Structure formats: structure tokens, C-alpha cells
Amino acid sequence: LVSVYVALGEAQRRALIRHEHLPAGRIIVIPNAIDLERFARAVPRDEARRRLSLTGDQIAVAIIANLRREKRHDVFIEAARRLAAENARLRFFIIGDGPHREAVRAAASASGLSAESLHLLGVRDDVPDLLAGLDVCCLCSDQECFSVVMLEAAAAGCAFIGPDSGCLPEFLGHRQTGLLIRPADVAGLADAIRELAADASLRNRLAEAARAKVVASYSLEAMAGAFAALFHSV
């Protein structure tokens, strides 16, 4: 009885055909989108960094994700542990909440990282303001489809690292609009963070390109227009 199926990207469209055996002619792609106005209203970077207790020369790296097992916060924490030992300027943040919170807290405690190095901020409703103060945002999940946090980081002008999974590469061009790593890969994540921490010009170039891309094609208005056209077509 279904006239049209909506996939978030070409990779998901192919997966629906291959694994769910949906008819290819009835699948269209409409990607996720975000409210760009929320990011236009974000606080200035200096204020955002003050709220995060960051000094001018510190590099702030965050994972923003529900605390669920597949998001692999253990990978983020282990990468943070390795990097903190070699670069005292790095500060790490875990933003979000979820059913895996106790395991995440236990992993953070077992890492030996101080509360000054690794901050667990819990659930927040001011993500645009937080992103304005960060230098790098990342995901290191086992798998992703099409990350909203990736789009939010782009809108905030924050360099992004994400797993080469699902539809992420359709937005996250490697070394073009961000850095792609293998899913759940401690060494790959640590290498990517290390590179971005050492190269402000690369961070800025990737962030500017991602911001231009999200503004051009991933607004709520664009997504609503695509759904409106779909509804009229059926």
C-alpha cells in the first residue's frame, strides 16, 4: 500500500533495495536538515568558550551523541586518554545522555583523565552555543545513517570528524568538508584529532566548506520543500 519510501541518502536507498527488497522506483532521497536560524543566534565564540571554561590556547574536542552503546563513547575516551598524555592543551567534552550513561561514566573514571581534561556535560539544550566554542566535533560510532550533529557542527563552523558509514560521506567529503575515519577506530580518531589540533588552517578550511554546504542544501526549508513536492506528486 506504500506509494513512496523516503531514504536519507543514496547509501540508505541502496540498502533498502538490497536488504529490505523495496522497489527501487518507489524510493526517493530527502536528507536530514536543521534549523539554521538557531545557529545564527548562537552566542559569540568568546562567550561560548567562557561558558566551557576554556582559555584562549586550549583546543576543545567534543562528542555530541546519545549515550548508547553503538555510539562508542569508549573509543572517544580512549582516544582522549592517549592524546591528553601528549598535548596538555586538549580538552575533551562528552555531551548527551542516554541508557548507557553509567557505562560511559565508568569508562571516563577508569581512563584516569582528570575532570579538567574530560568533562561530562550531560544533556544540553544549548548545543548551538556549545558548538560555537568548540574546535572539533566528532562521532566514532559503530554505524551511522545521516548524522544531524554533523550538520549542526557544520552550521556552527566547527570542524567535524565522522565514521565512514551510511550516508555520512555524502555530506562529509574527506579533507573537503571534514575528516572520515573507520567506524569505532581509536587510532584513526586519535590521528584525526591530533591533525586538526595541530593545524588551525585545516580546521578553518574544512569548517568553512562544510558551513557553505549546509547553508546551501540542508535547511529545514529545503527539506520541507522536498516533502511538499513529494506529497503533491502522489
C-alpha positions in Angstrom: 0.0 0.0 0.0 3.0 2.3 0.2 3.4 4.7 -2.7 6.8 6.2 -1.9 9.6 5.4 0.6 11.9 8.2 1.7 15.6 7.4 2.3 18.0 9.9 4.0 20.7 9.4 1.4 21.8 7.3 -1.6 23.6 4.8 0.6 20.4 4.1 2.6 18.4 3.9 -0.7 20.7 1.2 -1.9 20.5 -0.6 1.4 16.7 -0.5 1.3 16.8 -2.1 -2.1 19.4 -4.7 -1.3 18.4 -5.7 2.3 14.7 -4.8 2.6 13.9 -5.6 -1.1 11.9 -2.4 -1.6 11.2 -1.5 -5.2 13.8 0.9 -6.5 11.3 3.0 -8.4 9.4 3.9 -5.2 12.3 5.2 -3.2 13.4 8.9 -3.2 16.1 10.6 -1.2 15.4 13.5 1.2 18.3 14.1 3.6 18.1 15.3 7.1 18.1 19.1 7.7 18.5 21.5 10.6 17.1 24.9 11.7 19.9 27.2 10.6 18.4 30.2 12.5 19.3 28.5 15.8 23.0 28.8 14.8 22.7 32.3 13.5 21.5 33.3 17.0 24.4 31.4 18.8 26.5 33.4 21.3 29.9 34.8 20.2 32.8 32.4 20.3 34.5 34.2 23.3 31.3 33.8 25.3 30.9 30.2 24.3 34.4 29.4 25.4 34.0 31.2 28.7 30.9 29.0 29.4 33.1 26.0 28.7 35.9 27.4 31.0 38.3 27.3 28.1 41.4 29.6 27.8 42.5 31.0 24.5 45.1 28.4 23.6 43.2 25.3 24.5 41.7 23.0 21.9 38.2 21.8 22.7 37.1 18.5 21.2 33.6 17.0 21.8 31.4 14.1 21.0 27.7 15.0 20.9 25.5 11.9 20.9 23.0 9.9 22.9 24.8 7.7 25.4 24.0 4.4 23.6 26.4 1.5 23.2 26.7 1.9 19.4 27.9 5.5 19.7 31.2 4.0 21.1 32.0 6.6 23.7 34.6 4.2 24.9 36.5 4.8 21.7 36.3 8.6 22.3 37.5 8.2 25.9 40.5 6.0 24.9 41.5 8.5 22.1 41.2 11.3 24.6 43.4 9.4 27.1 46.1 8.8 24.5 46.1 12.4 23.3 45.9 14.1 26.7 49.2 12.5 27.6 50.9 14.2 24.6 49.1 17.6 24.4 48.2 19.4 27.6 46.2 22.0 25.6 43.5 19.5 24.6 40.2 19.5 26.5 37.5 16.8 25.8 33.7 17.0 26.3 31.0 14.4 26.3 27.6 16.0 25.6 24.4 14.0 25.8 22.5 11.5 27.9 21.0 8.0 27.5 20.7 4.5 28.7 24.4 3.8 28.6 25.3 6.7 30.9 26.7 4.6 33.8 29.0 2.7 31.5 30.2 6.0 30.0 30.9 7.4 33.4 32.7 4.2 34.5 34.9 4.4 31.3 35.6 8.0 32.0 36.6 7.3 35.6 38.7 4.3 34.6 40.6 6.4 32.0 42.4 8.3 34.7 41.7 11.6 32.9 41.1 14.5 35.3 37.8 16.4 35.4 39.8 19.3 33.9 40.7 17.2 30.8 37.4 15.3 30.3 34.1 16.9 31.0 30.8 15.1 31.0 28.1 17.8 30.4 25.0 15.6 30.2 22.0 16.6 28.2 22.0 20.2 27.0 19.5 22.4 25.2 22.2 25.0 24.1 24.1 22.9 21.5 24.5 25.8 19.1 26.1 27.9 21.8 28.4 25.0 22.8 29.5 24.3 19.3 30.4 27.9 18.9 33.1 27.4 21.5 34.5 24.1 20.2 37.3 23.5 17.8 36.5 19.9 16.8 33.3 17.8 17.0 33.3 14.1 16.3 31.5 10.8 16.1 33.1 7.4 16.3 30.1 5.1 16.1 29.9 1.5 15.0 27.5 2.8 12.3 25.6 5.9 11.4 23.0 6.8 8.8 22.9 10.6 8.3 24.0 12.5 11.4 22.2 15.6 12.5 25.1 16.5 14.7 27.3 16.6 11.7 25.0 19.2 10.1 24.9 21.2 13.3 28.7 21.3 13.6 28.8 22.5 10.0 26.3 25.3 10.7 28.3 26.3 13.8 31.6 26.4 11.8 33.1 23.6 13.8 35.4 21.1 12.1 33.9 17.6 12.1 35.3 14.0 12.2 32.9 11.2 11.4 32.8 7.5 10.7 32.8 6.3 7.1 29.4 4.8 7.5 25.9 5.1 6.0 25.2 8.4 4.3 27.8 10.4 6.1 30.2 10.5 3.2 27.5 12.1 1.0 28.0 15.3 3.1 31.4 14.7 4.7 33.9 14.7 1.9 37.2 13.5 3.3 39.6 16.5 3.6 37.0 18.6 1.9 34.2 19.2 4.4 35.6 17.1 7.3 37.6 14.0 8.1 36.4 10.5 7.7 37.7 7.7 9.8 37.0 3.9 10.1 34.0 3.3 12.4 34.9 2.7 16.1 38.6 3.1 15.5 40.6 4.5 18.4 43.8 5.0 16.4 42.0 6.7 13.5 40.1 9.0 15.7 43.2 10.0 17.7 45.2 10.6 14.5 42.4 12.8 13.1 42.0 14.8 16.3 45.8 15.2 16.5 46.0 16.5 13.0 43.2 19.1 13.4 44.5 20.2 16.8 47.9 21.0 15.2 46.5 22.7 12.1 44.2 25.7 12.7 44.1 26.5 9.0 42.9 23.0 8.1 40.2 23.2 10.8 39.1 26.5 9.4 39.1 25.4 5.8 37.1 22.3 6.5 34.6 24.2 8.7 34.1 26.9 6.1 33.5 24.4 3.3 31.0 22.4 5.5 29.2 25.6 6.5 28.7 26.7 2.9 27.4 23.2 2.0 24.9 23.0 4.9 23.6 26.5 4.3 23.1 25.8 0.6 21.3 22.5 0.8 20.4 21.3 4.3 18.0 23.9 5.7 14.6 23.0 7.2 13.0 25.0 4.4 14.8 22.8 1.7 13.6 19.6 3.4 10.1 20.9 3.8 10.0 21.9 0.2 11.2 18.4 -0.9 8.4 16.8 1.2 5.8 19.2 -0.1 6.8 18.3 -3.7 6.6 14.6 -2.8 3.1 15.0 -1.4 1.9 16.9 -4.5 3.5 14.2 -6.7 1.5 11.4 -5.1 
